Amino acid sequence: MLNEFQPLHKDFFVKPTIELARALLGCILVKETKDGVAAGYIVETEGYMGPMDRAAHSYQNKRTKRTEIMFAGAGHVYTYQMHTHCLVNVVCSDIDKPEAVLIRALEPLTGIDLMYKRRGTLDQRNLTNGPGKLTKALGISMEDYGRVFWEPPIFISNGITPPSISQGKRIGIENTEEAKEYPWRFWITGNKFVSRHQKEN
């Protein structure tokens, strides 16, 4: 499968958070498991700006067992559990500057039958149009915490250049009015696999 998808060089991830959130759109997220390979185009992301962002797990440089990998430098895999779902993030910025980009939605590309089986649905649009849905569809789990996105079994590959990128407020931000207003959610304009469509800023 590496003949089809080639991991991006680790230097790709060394970008400011908002720049990386935009650059990831159109790239391909790949996960290899014993059951097969599943992959999809990244069509929606959200940036989390670390110590100054009240919505970030690392707000005020909060360093816990959960957030430790956020301090490890760009390109590391930050998975965390929210309710019953595992969510996957790309750590960005410098070592000890804990910022990350949440991957919110994918457009299915490879291993779609495997995704149907994992998700228990035959609705392709509903396979990966949310951060908890896409991890289940691809087989991403808490075992991927601390890995890197430039080598298997979980990696990001070159894909397509989006014709247009939209920008708006992040989704599900609660308890802080300020953080709700930051327009740090990005998506490929008009893509049907985006988790939620809203008016652009």
CYANA upper distance limits for C-alpha pairs under 8 A (distance plus 0.5 A):
  1 MET  CA      5 PHE  CA      6.87
  1 MET  CA     37 VAL  CA      8.15
  2 LEU  CA      6 GLN  CA      6.14
  5 PHE  CA     30 VAL  CA      8.43
  5 PHE  CA    157 SER  CA      6.43
  5 PHE  CA    158 ASN  CA      8.23
  6 GLN  CA    156 ILE  CA      8.46
  6 GLN  CA    157 SER  CA      5.97
  6 GLN  CA    158 ASN  CA      7.81
  7 PRO  CA    149 PHE  CA      8.03
  7 PRO  CA    150 TRP  CA      5.60
  7 PRO  CA    151 GLU  CA      6.55
  7 PRO  CA    152 PRO  CA      8.44
  7 PRO  CA    155 PHE  CA      6.33
  7 PRO  CA    156 ILE  CA      5.96
  7 PRO  CA    157 SER  CA      5.14
  7 PRO  CA    158 ASN  CA      7.98
  8 LEU  CA     12 PHE  CA      7.08
  8 LEU  CA    149 PHE  CA      8.44
  8 LEU  CA    150 TRP  CA      6.14
  8 LEU  CA    155 PHE  CA      8.31
  8 LEU  CA    156 ILE  CA      6.56
  8 LEU  CA    157 SER  CA      5.70
  8 LEU  CA    158 ASN  CA      7.05
  9 HIS  CA    150 TRP  CA      6.50
 10 LYS  CA     14 VAL  CA      8.00
 10 LYS  CA     74 ALA  CA      8.41
 10 LYS  CA     75 GLY  CA      6.94
 10 LYS  CA    149 PHE  CA      8.09
 10 LYS  CA    150 TRP  CA      6.07
 13 PHE  CA     20 LEU  CA      7.30
 13 PHE  CA     74 ALA  CA      5.99
 13 PHE  CA     75 GLY  CA      5.73
 13 PHE  CA     92 CYS  CA      6.73
 13 PHE  CA     93 SER  CA      8.49
 14 VAL  CA     74 ALA  CA      6.02
 14 VAL  CA     75 GLY  CA      7.94
 14 VAL  CA     92 CYS  CA      6.81
 14 VAL  CA     93 SER  CA      6.50
 14 VAL  CA     94 ASP  CA      8.03
 15 LYS  CA     19 GLU  CA      6.68
 15 LYS  CA     20 LEU  CA      6.08
 15 LYS  CA     74 ALA  CA      8.46
 15 LYS  CA     92 CYS  CA      7.18
 15 LYS  CA     93 SER  CA      6.56
 16 PRO  CA     20 LEU  CA      6.67
 16 PRO  CA     92 CYS  CA      7.53
 16 PRO  CA     93 SER  CA      6.21
 17 THR  CA     21 ALA  CA      6.64
 17 THR  CA     47 GLY  CA      6.55
 17 THR  CA     48 TYR  CA      7.76
 17 THR  CA     49 MET  CA      7.26
 17 THR  CA     92 CYS  CA      6.53
 17 THR  CA     93 SER  CA      6.96
 17 THR  CA     99 GLU  CA      7.19
 17 THR  CA    100 ALA  CA      7.09
 17 THR  CA    101 VAL  CA      7.28
 18 ILE  CA     22 ARG  CA      6.96
 18 ILE  CA     47 GLY  CA      6.31
 18 ILE  CA    184 TRP  CA      7.46
 19 GLU  CA     23 ALA  CA      6.61
 20 LEU  CA     24 LEU  CA      6.48
 20 LEU  CA     92 CYS  CA      8.10
 20 LEU  CA    101 VAL  CA      7.99
 21 ALA  CA     25 LEU  CA      7.68
 21 ALA  CA     45 THR  CA      6.27
 21 ALA  CA     46 GLU  CA      6.83
 21 ALA  CA     47 GLY  CA      6.38
 21 ALA  CA    101 VAL  CA      6.37
 21 ALA  CA    186 PHE  CA      7.46
 22 ARG  CA     45 THR  CA      8.03
 22 ARG  CA    165 ILE  CA      8.24
 22 ARG  CA    186 PHE  CA      6.92
 23 ALA  CA     27 CYS  CA      8.36
 24 LEU  CA     42 ILE  CA      7.11
 24 LEU  CA     45 THR  CA      8.19
 25 LEU  CA     41 TYR  CA      8.01
 25 LEU  CA     42 ILE  CA      5.63
 25 LEU  CA     43 VAL  CA      5.80
 25 LEU  CA     44 GLU  CA      7.04
 25 LEU  CA     45 THR  CA      7.84
 25 LEU  CA    161 THR  CA      8.22
 25 LEU  CA    162 PRO  CA      7.37
 25 LEU  CA    187 TRP  CA      7.49
 25 LEU  CA    188 ILE  CA      7.29
 26 GLY  CA     41 TYR  CA      5.94
 26 GLY  CA     42 ILE  CA      5.80
 26 GLY  CA     43 VAL  CA      6.65
 26 GLY  CA    158 ASN  CA      8.27
 26 GLY  CA    159 GLY  CA      5.94
 26 GLY  CA    160 ILE  CA      5.30
 26 GLY  CA    161 THR  CA      6.18
 26 GLY  CA    162 PRO  CA      6.31
 26 GLY  CA    188 ILE  CA      8.31
 27 CYS  CA     41 TYR  CA      6.08
 27 CYS  CA     42 ILE  CA      6.08
 27 CYS  CA    156 ILE  CA      7.15
 27 CYS  CA    157 SER  CA      6.35
 27 CYS  CA    158 ASN  CA      5.53
 27 CYS  CA    159 GLY  CA      4.86
 27 CYS  CA    160 ILE  CA      6.83
 28 ILE  CA     39 ALA  CA      7.03
 28 ILE  CA     40 GLY  CA      5.90
 28 ILE  CA     41 TYR  CA      4.93
 28 ILE  CA     42 ILE  CA      6.40
 28 ILE  CA    156 ILE  CA      5.96
 28 ILE  CA    157 SER  CA      5.47
 28 ILE  CA    158 ASN  CA      6.61
 28 ILE  CA    159 GLY  CA      5.96
 29 LEU  CA     39 ALA  CA      5.97
 29 LEU  CA     40 GLY  CA      6.07
 29 LEU  CA     41 TYR  CA      6.87
 29 LEU  CA     42 ILE  CA      7.09
 29 LEU  CA    154 ILE  CA      8.04
 29 LEU  CA    155 PHE  CA      6.56
 29 LEU  CA    156 ILE  CA      5.15
 29 LEU  CA    157 SER  CA      7.03
 30 VAL  CA     37 VAL  CA      7.68
 30 VAL  CA     38 ALA  CA      6.51
 30 VAL  CA     39 ALA  CA      4.86
 30 VAL  CA     40 GLY  CA      7.37
 30 VAL  CA    138 LEU  CA      8.19
 30 VAL  CA    153 PRO  CA      8.32
 30 VAL  CA    154 ILE  CA      6.17
 30 VAL  CA    155 PHE  CA      5.86
 30 VAL  CA    156 ILE  CA      6.52
 30 VAL  CA    157 SER  CA      7.90
 31 LYS  CA     37 VAL  CA      6.32
 31 LYS  CA     38 ALA  CA      6.10
 31 LYS  CA     39 ALA  CA      6.83
 31 LYS  CA    138 LEU  CA      6.50
 31 LYS  CA    139 GLY  CA      7.42
 31 LYS  CA    140 ILE  CA      7.45
 31 LYS  CA    152 PRO  CA      7.95
 31 LYS  CA    153 PRO  CA      6.16
 31 LYS  CA    154 ILE  CA      5.02
 31 LYS  CA    155 PHE  CA      7.19
 32 GLU  CA     36 GLY  CA      6.56
 32 GLU  CA     37 VAL  CA      5.02
 32 GLU  CA     38 ALA  CA      7.21
 32 GLU  CA    152 PRO  CA      7.46
 32 GLU  CA    153 PRO  CA      5.39
 32 GLU  CA    154 ILE  CA      6.91
 33 THR  CA     37 VAL  CA      6.63
 33 THR  CA    139 GLY  CA      7.69
 33 THR  CA    153 PRO  CA      7.62
 35 ASP  CA    114 LEU  CA      8.40
 36 GLY  CA    111 GLY  CA      7.73
 36 GLY  CA    114 LEU  CA      8.12
 37 VAL  CA    110 THR  CA      7.65
 37 VAL  CA    111 GLY  CA      6.34
 37 VAL  CA    138 LEU  CA      8.34
 38 ALA  CA    109 LEU  CA      8.10
 38 ALA  CA    110 THR  CA      5.67
 38 ALA  CA    111 GLY  CA      4.82
 38 ALA  CA    112 ILE  CA      7.44
 38 ALA  CA    114 LEU  CA      7.72
 38 ALA  CA    115 MET  CA      7.72
 38 ALA  CA    137 ALA  CA      8.24
 38 ALA  CA    138 LEU  CA      5.78
 38 ALA  CA    139 GLY  CA      8.45
 39 ALA  CA    108 PRO  CA      6.94
 39 ALA  CA    109 LEU  CA      6.05
 39 ALA  CA    110 THR  CA      5.47
 39 ALA  CA    111 GLY  CA      7.11
 39 ALA  CA    138 LEU  CA      7.22
 40 GLY  CA    106 LEU  CA      5.85
 40 GLY  CA    107 GLU  CA      5.62
 40 GLY  CA    108 PRO  CA      4.82
 40 GLY  CA    109 LEU  CA      5.06
 40 GLY  CA    110 THR  CA      7.07
 41 TYR  CA    106 LEU  CA      5.69
 41 TYR  CA    107 GLU  CA      5.45
 41 TYR  CA    108 PRO  CA      7.07
 41 TYR  CA    109 LEU  CA      7.22
 41 TYR  CA    159 GLY  CA      7.47
 42 ILE  CA    103 ILE  CA      7.66
 42 ILE  CA    105 ALA  CA      6.70
 42 ILE  CA    106 LEU  CA      5.05
 42 ILE  CA    107 GLU  CA      7.04
 43 VAL  CA    104 ARG  CA      8.26
 43 VAL  CA    105 ALA  CA      6.13
 43 VAL  CA    106 LEU  CA      5.74
 43 VAL  CA    107 GLU  CA      6.99
 43 VAL  CA    187 TRP  CA      5.95
 43 VAL  CA    188 ILE  CA      5.85
 43 VAL  CA    191 ASN  CA      7.65
 43 VAL  CA    193 PHE  CA      7.68
 43 VAL  CA    194 VAL  CA      6.83
 44 GLU  CA    103 ILE  CA      6.86
 44 GLU  CA    104 ARG  CA      5.66
 44 GLU  CA    105 ALA  CA      5.51
 44 GLU  CA    106 LEU  CA      7.48
 44 GLU  CA    185 ARG  CA      7.92
 44 GLU  CA    186 PHE  CA      6.15
 44 GLU  CA    187 TRP  CA      4.67
 44 GLU  CA    188 ILE  CA      7.10
 44 GLU  CA    194 VAL  CA      6.55
 44 GLU  CA    195 SER  CA      8.14
 45 THR  CA    101 VAL  CA      7.02
 45 THR  CA    102 LEU  CA      6.04
 45 THR  CA    103 ILE  CA      5.22
 45 THR  CA    104 ARG  CA      5.61
 45 THR  CA    105 ALA  CA      7.66
 45 THR  CA    185 ARG  CA      6.32
 45 THR  CA    186 PHE  CA      5.84
 45 THR  CA    187 TRP  CA      6.91
 46 GLU  CA    101 VAL  CA      6.00
 46 GLU  CA    102 LEU  CA      5.59
 46 GLU  CA    103 ILE  CA      7.25
 46 GLU  CA    104 ARG  CA      7.49
 46 GLU  CA    170 ARG  CA      7.00
 46 GLU  CA    184 TRP  CA      6.13
 46 GLU  CA    185 ARG  CA      4.78
 46 GLU  CA    186 PHE  CA      6.71
 47 GLY  CA     99 GLU  CA      8.45
 47 GLY  CA    100 ALA  CA      6.71
 47 GLY  CA    101 VAL  CA      5.04
 47 GLY  CA    102 LEU  CA      6.93
 47 GLY  CA    184 TRP  CA      5.82
 47 GLY  CA    185 ARG  CA      6.99
 48 TYR  CA     53 ASP  CA      7.13
 48 TYR  CA     55 ALA  CA      7.68
 48 TYR  CA     56 ALA  CA      6.00
 48 TYR  CA     99 GLU  CA      6.28
 48 TYR  CA    100 ALA  CA      5.81
 48 TYR  CA    101 VAL  CA      6.47
 48 TYR  CA    102 LEU  CA      8.11
 48 TYR  CA    184 TRP  CA      8.16
 49 MET  CA     53 ASP  CA      5.73
 49 MET  CA     56 ALA  CA      7.16
 49 MET  CA     98 PRO  CA      8.22
 49 MET  CA     99 GLU  CA      5.52
 49 MET  CA    100 ALA  CA      7.36
 50 GLY  CA     56 ALA  CA      5.97
 50 GLY  CA     57 HIS  CA      7.73
 50 GLY  CA     58 SER  CA      5.58
 50 GLY  CA     59 TYR  CA      5.77
 50 GLY  CA     60 GLN  CA      7.92
 50 GLY  CA     61 ASN  CA      7.54
 50 GLY  CA     97 LYS  CA      7.68
 50 GLY  CA     98 PRO  CA      5.72
 50 GLY  CA     99 GLU  CA      4.96
 50 GLY  CA    100 ALA  CA      7.84
 51 PRO  CA     56 ALA  CA      7.93
 51 PRO  CA     58 SER  CA      6.18
 51 PRO  CA     59 TYR  CA      4.49
 51 PRO  CA     60 GLN  CA      4.68
 51 PRO  CA     61 ASN  CA      5.41
 51 PRO  CA     62 LYS  CA      8.11
 51 PRO  CA     97 LYS  CA      8.43
 51 PRO  CA     98 PRO  CA      7.69
 51 PRO  CA     99 GLU  CA      8.39
 52 MET  CA     59 TYR  CA      6.47
 52 MET  CA     60 GLN  CA      6.93
 53 ASP  CA     59 TYR  CA      6.13
 53 ASP  CA    179 ALA  CA      7.20
 54 ARG  CA     59 TYR  CA      6.02
 54 ARG  CA    176 THR  CA      7.57
 54 ARG  CA    178 GLU  CA      8.50
 54 ARG  CA    179 ALA  CA      6.47
 55 ALA  CA     59 TYR  CA      7.62
 55 ALA  CA    173 ILE  CA      7.07
 55 ALA  CA    174 GLU  CA      8.41
 55 ALA  CA    176 THR  CA      8.17
 55 ALA  CA    179 ALA  CA      6.49
 56 ALA  CA     99 GLU  CA      8.40
 57 HIS  CA     62 LYS  CA      7.62
 57 HIS  CA     67 THR  CA      7.25
 58 SER  CA     62 LYS  CA      5.17
 58 SER  CA     63 ARG  CA      7.10
 58 SER  CA     67 THR  CA      7.00
 58 SER  CA     70 MET  CA      8.18
 58 SER  CA     98 PRO  CA      6.71
 58 SER  CA     99 GLU  CA      7.98
 61 ASN  CA     98 PRO  CA      7.72
 62 LYS  CA     67 THR  CA      8.01
 63 ARG  CA     67 THR  CA      6.23
 63 ARG  CA     68 GLU  CA      6.35
 64 THR  CA     68 GLU  CA      6.21
 66 ARG  CA     80 TYR  CA      7.73
 67 THR  CA     71 PHE  CA      8.01
 67 THR  CA     78 TYR  CA      8.46
 68 GLU  CA     72 ALA  CA      7.84
 69 ILE  CA     73 GLY  CA      8.45
 69 ILE  CA     76 HIS  CA      7.64
 69 ILE  CA     77 VAL  CA      8.18
 69 ILE  CA     78 TYR  CA      6.91
 69 ILE  CA     91 VAL  CA      8.39
 69 ILE  CA    145 TYR  CA      8.32
 69 ILE  CA    146 GLY  CA      6.47
 70 MET  CA     76 HIS  CA      8.16
 70 MET  CA     78 TYR  CA      7.28
 70 MET  CA     91 VAL  CA      6.28
 70 MET  CA     92 CYS  CA      8.48
 70 MET  CA     96 ASP  CA      8.19
 70 MET  CA     97 LYS  CA      8.15
 70 MET  CA     98 PRO  CA      5.15
 70 MET  CA     99 GLU  CA      6.98
 70 MET  CA    100 ALA  CA      7.65
 71 PHE  CA     94 ASP  CA      8.39
 71 PHE  CA     95 ILE  CA      5.91
 71 PHE  CA     96 ASP  CA      4.82
 71 PHE  CA     97 LYS  CA      6.38
 71 PHE  CA     98 PRO  CA      5.30
 72 ALA  CA     76 HIS  CA      7.62
 72 ALA  CA     91 VAL  CA      8.49
 72 ALA  CA     94 ASP  CA      8.37
 72 ALA  CA     95 ILE  CA      5.64
 72 ALA  CA     96 ASP  CA      7.01
 72 ALA  CA     98 PRO  CA      8.31
 73 GLY  CA     91 VAL  CA      7.03
 73 GLY  CA     92 CYS  CA      6.69
 73 GLY  CA     93 SER  CA      6.80
 73 GLY  CA     94 ASP  CA      5.54
 73 GLY  CA     95 ILE  CA      4.65
 73 GLY  CA     96 ASP  CA      7.53
 73 GLY  CA     97 LYS  CA      8.01
 73 GLY  CA     98 PRO  CA      8.17
 74 ALA  CA     90 VAL  CA      8.01
 74 ALA  CA     91 VAL  CA      5.56
 74 ALA  CA     92 CYS  CA      4.40
 74 ALA  CA     93 SER  CA      5.92
 74 ALA  CA     94 ASP  CA      6.76
 74 ALA  CA     95 ILE  CA      7.88
 75 GLY  CA     90 VAL  CA      6.36
 75 GLY  CA     91 VAL  CA      5.83
 75 GLY  CA     92 CYS  CA      6.55
 75 GLY  CA    148 VAL  CA      6.15
 75 GLY  CA    149 PHE  CA      6.01
 75 GLY  CA    150 TRP  CA      7.71
 76 HIS  CA     90 VAL  CA      6.56
 76 HIS  CA     91 VAL  CA      5.67
 76 HIS  CA     92 CYS  CA      8.22
 76 HIS  CA    146 GLY  CA      6.45
 76 HIS  CA    147 ARG  CA      6.27
 76 HIS  CA    148 VAL  CA      4.83
 76 HIS  CA    149 PHE  CA      6.62
 77 VAL  CA     88 VAL  CA      7.51
 77 VAL  CA     89 ASN  CA      6.57
 77 VAL  CA     90 VAL  CA      5.96
 77 VAL  CA     91 VAL  CA      6.82
 77 VAL  CA    144 ASP  CA      7.24
 77 VAL  CA    145 TYR  CA      6.01
 77 VAL  CA    146 GLY  CA      5.69
 77 VAL  CA    147 ARG  CA      5.69
 77 VAL  CA    148 VAL  CA      5.94
 77 VAL  CA    149 PHE  CA      6.95
 78 TYR  CA     88 VAL  CA      6.38
 78 TYR  CA     89 ASN  CA      5.44
 78 TYR  CA     90 VAL  CA      6.69
 78 TYR  CA     91 VAL  CA      6.92
 78 TYR  CA    144 ASP  CA      8.39
 78 TYR  CA    145 TYR  CA      5.84
 78 TYR  CA    146 GLY  CA      6.77
 79 THR  CA     86 CYS  CA      7.00
 79 THR  CA     87 LEU  CA      5.97
 79 THR  CA     88 VAL  CA      5.03
 79 THR  CA     89 ASN  CA      6.61
 79 THR  CA    141 SER  CA      7.72
 79 THR  CA    142 MET  CA      6.25
 79 THR  CA    144 ASP  CA      7.35
 79 THR  CA    145 TYR  CA      5.63
 80 TYR  CA     86 CYS  CA      6.10
 80 TYR  CA     87 LEU  CA      6.02
 80 TYR  CA     88 VAL  CA      7.36
 80 TYR  CA    142 MET  CA      7.09
 80 TYR  CA    145 TYR  CA      8.30
 81 GLN  CA     85 HIS  CA      6.16
 81 GLN  CA     86 CYS  CA      5.07
 81 GLN  CA     87 LEU  CA      6.84
 81 GLN  CA    142 MET  CA      8.07
 82 MET  CA     86 CYS  CA      6.70
 82 MET  CA     87 LEU  CA      7.61
 85 HIS  CA    132 GLY  CA      5.56
 85 HIS  CA    133 LYS  CA      8.45
 86 CYS  CA    131 PRO  CA      8.44
 86 CYS  CA    132 GLY  CA      6.26
 86 CYS  CA    135 THR  CA      6.96
 86 CYS  CA    136 LYS  CA      8.20
 86 CYS  CA    140 ILE  CA      8.12
 86 CYS  CA    141 SER  CA      6.62
 86 CYS  CA    142 MET  CA      7.29
 87 LEU  CA    102 LEU  CA      8.16
 87 LEU  CA    103 ILE  CA      8.38
 87 LEU  CA    131 PRO  CA      6.18
 87 LEU  CA    132 GLY  CA      6.08
 87 LEU  CA    135 THR  CA      7.02
 88 VAL  CA    102 LEU  CA      6.69
 88 VAL  CA    103 ILE  CA      6.67
 88 VAL  CA    131 PRO  CA      7.78
 88 VAL  CA    135 THR  CA      7.56
 88 VAL  CA    140 ILE  CA      8.25
 89 ASN  CA    100 ALA  CA      6.63
 89 ASN  CA    101 VAL  CA      5.78
 89 ASN  CA    102 LEU  CA      4.79
 89 ASN  CA    103 ILE  CA      6.34
 90 VAL  CA    100 ALA  CA      5.92
 90 VAL  CA    101 VAL  CA      5.58
 90 VAL  CA    102 LEU  CA      6.99
 90 VAL  CA    103 ILE  CA      8.10
 90 VAL  CA    149 PHE  CA      8.19
 91 VAL  CA     98 PRO  CA      7.83
 91 VAL  CA     99 GLU  CA      6.53
 91 VAL  CA    100 ALA  CA      4.79
 91 VAL  CA    101 VAL  CA      6.96
 92 CYS  CA     98 PRO  CA      7.90
 92 CYS  CA     99 GLU  CA      6.06
 92 CYS  CA    100 ALA  CA      5.74
 92 CYS  CA    101 VAL  CA      7.71
 93 SER  CA     97 LYS  CA      6.66
 93 SER  CA     98 PRO  CA      7.64
 93 SER  CA     99 GLU  CA      6.71
 93 SER  CA    100 ALA  CA      8.37
 94 ASP  CA     98 PRO  CA      8.09
102 LEU  CA    131 PRO  CA      8.36
103 ILE  CA    131 PRO  CA      6.79
104 ARG  CA    129 ASN  CA      7.83
104 ARG  CA    130 GLY  CA      5.85
104 ARG  CA    131 PRO  CA      4.82
104 ARG  CA    134 LEU  CA      8.40
104 ARG  CA    194 VAL  CA      8.37
104 ARG  CA    195 SER  CA      7.49
105 ALA  CA    128 THR  CA      6.27
105 ALA  CA    129 ASN  CA      5.19
105 ALA  CA    130 GLY  CA      5.42
105 ALA  CA    131 PRO  CA      6.31
105 ALA  CA    134 LEU  CA      7.00
105 ALA  CA    193 PHE  CA      7.14
105 ALA  CA    194 VAL  CA      6.22
105 ALA  CA    195 SER  CA      6.55
106 LEU  CA    128 THR  CA      5.88
106 LEU  CA    129 ASN  CA      6.66
106 LEU  CA    130 GLY  CA      8.34
106 LEU  CA    134 LEU  CA      7.13
106 LEU  CA    193 PHE  CA      6.95
106 LEU  CA    194 VAL  CA      7.91
107 GLU  CA    128 THR  CA      7.20
107 GLU  CA    129 ASN  CA      8.09
107 GLU  CA    193 PHE  CA      6.17
108 PRO  CA    112 ILE  CA      6.96
108 PRO  CA    124 GLN  CA      8.31
108 PRO  CA    127 LEU  CA      8.12
108 PRO  CA    128 THR  CA      7.43
111 GLY  CA    115 MET  CA      6.85
112 ILE  CA    116 TYR  CA      6.75
113 ASP  CA    117 LYS  CA      6.87
114 LEU  CA    118 ARG  CA      6.73
114 LEU  CA    137 ALA  CA      7.96
115 MET  CA    119 ARG  CA      6.47
115 MET  CA    127 LEU  CA      7.36
115 MET  CA    136 LYS  CA      8.38
115 MET  CA    137 ALA  CA      4.94
115 MET  CA    138 LEU  CA      6.93
116 TYR  CA    120 GLY  CA      6.16
116 TYR  CA    121 THR  CA      5.99
116 TYR  CA    122 LEU  CA      6.40
116 TYR  CA    124 GLN  CA      8.26
116 TYR  CA    127 LEU  CA      7.51
116 TYR  CA    137 ALA  CA      7.81
117 LYS  CA    121 THR  CA      7.78
118 ARG  CA    136 LYS  CA      6.97
118 ARG  CA    137 ALA  CA      6.07
118 ARG  CA    139 GLY  CA      8.33
119 ARG  CA    127 LEU  CA      7.12
119 ARG  CA    133 LYS  CA      7.91
119 ARG  CA    136 LYS  CA      7.06
119 ARG  CA    137 ALA  CA      6.26
121 THR  CA    126 ASN  CA      8.21
121 THR  CA    127 LEU  CA      7.71
123 ASP  CA    127 LEU  CA      7.09
124 GLN  CA    128 THR  CA      8.48
125 ARG  CA    129 ASN  CA      7.26
125 ARG  CA    192 LYS  CA      7.60
125 ARG  CA    193 PHE  CA      6.32
126 ASN  CA    133 LYS  CA      8.45
126 ASN  CA    193 PHE  CA      8.07
127 LEU  CA    133 LYS  CA      6.79
127 LEU  CA    134 LEU  CA      7.27
127 LEU  CA    137 ALA  CA      7.10
128 THR  CA    133 LYS  CA      5.53
128 THR  CA    134 LEU  CA      4.62
128 THR  CA    135 THR  CA      8.37
128 THR  CA    137 ALA  CA      7.12
128 THR  CA    193 PHE  CA      7.56
129 ASN  CA    133 LYS  CA      7.05
129 ASN  CA    134 LEU  CA      7.27
129 ASN  CA    193 PHE  CA      5.48
129 ASN  CA    194 VAL  CA      6.00
129 ASN  CA    195 SER  CA      5.08
130 GLY  CA    134 LEU  CA      6.64
130 GLY  CA    194 VAL  CA      7.97
130 GLY  CA    195 SER  CA      5.48
131 PRO  CA    135 THR  CA      7.15
132 GLY  CA    136 LYS  CA      7.02
133 LYS  CA    137 ALA  CA      6.65
134 LEU  CA    138 LEU  CA      6.60
135 THR  CA    139 GLY  CA      6.30
135 THR  CA    140 ILE  CA      5.20
135 THR  CA    141 SER  CA      7.41
136 LYS  CA    140 ILE  CA      6.72
136 LYS  CA    141 SER  CA      8.20
140 ILE  CA    144 ASP  CA      7.14
141 SER  CA    145 TYR  CA      8.22
144 ASP  CA    154 ILE  CA      8.07
147 ARG  CA    154 ILE  CA      8.20
148 VAL  CA    154 ILE  CA      7.89
148 VAL  CA    155 PHE  CA      7.63
149 PHE  CA    154 ILE  CA      6.51
149 PHE  CA    155 PHE  CA      4.63
149 PHE  CA    156 ILE  CA      6.22
150 TRP  CA    154 ILE  CA      8.36
150 TRP  CA    155 PHE  CA      5.74
150 TRP  CA    156 ILE  CA      6.95
151 GLU  CA    155 PHE  CA      5.99
162 PRO  CA    188 ILE  CA      6.68
163 PRO  CA    188 ILE  CA      8.23
163 PRO  CA    189 THR  CA      8.37
164 SER  CA    188 ILE  CA      6.57
164 SER  CA    189 THR  CA      5.98
165 ILE  CA    186 PHE  CA      7.21
165 ILE  CA    187 TRP  CA      6.19
165 ILE  CA    188 ILE  CA      5.25
165 ILE  CA    189 THR  CA      5.74
166 SER  CA    186 PHE  CA      6.15
166 SER  CA    187 TRP  CA      5.85
166 SER  CA    188 ILE  CA      6.68
166 SER  CA    189 THR  CA      5.85
166 SER  CA    200 GLU  CA      6.65
167 GLN  CA    183 PRO  CA      6.87
167 GLN  CA    184 TRP  CA      7.40
167 GLN  CA    185 ARG  CA      6.14
167 GLN  CA    186 PHE  CA      5.10
167 GLN  CA    187 TRP  CA      7.11
167 GLN  CA    200 GLU  CA      6.16
167 GLN  CA    201 ASN  CA      6.57
168 GLY  CA    182 TYR  CA      8.40
168 GLY  CA    183 PRO  CA      5.03
168 GLY  CA    184 TRP  CA      6.85
168 GLY  CA    185 ARG  CA      5.78
168 GLY  CA    186 PHE  CA      7.09
168 GLY  CA    198 GLN  CA      8.17
168 GLY  CA    199 LYS  CA      7.86
168 GLY  CA    200 GLU  CA      5.79
168 GLY  CA    201 ASN  CA      5.72
169 LYS  CA    180 LYS  CA      7.19
169 LYS  CA    181 GLU  CA      6.45
169 LYS  CA    182 TYR  CA      6.21
169 LYS  CA    183 PRO  CA      4.65
169 LYS  CA    184 TRP  CA      6.49
169 LYS  CA    185 ARG  CA      6.14
169 LYS  CA    201 ASN  CA      8.37
170 ARG  CA    180 LYS  CA      7.19
170 ARG  CA    181 GLU  CA      8.30
170 ARG  CA    182 TYR  CA      7.53
170 ARG  CA    183 PRO  CA      6.94
170 ARG  CA    184 TRP  CA      6.51
170 ARG  CA    185 ARG  CA      5.46
171 ILE  CA    185 ARG  CA      8.38
173 ILE  CA    179 ALA  CA      7.46
173 ILE  CA    180 LYS  CA      6.00
174 GLU  CA    180 LYS  CA      7.54
176 THR  CA    180 LYS  CA      7.03
177 GLU  CA    181 GLU  CA      7.30
178 GLU  CA    182 TYR  CA      7.72
183 PRO  CA    201 ASN  CA      7.83
187 TRP  CA    191 ASN  CA      8.37
187 TRP  CA    194 VAL  CA      7.39
188 ILE  CA    194 VAL  CA      8.26
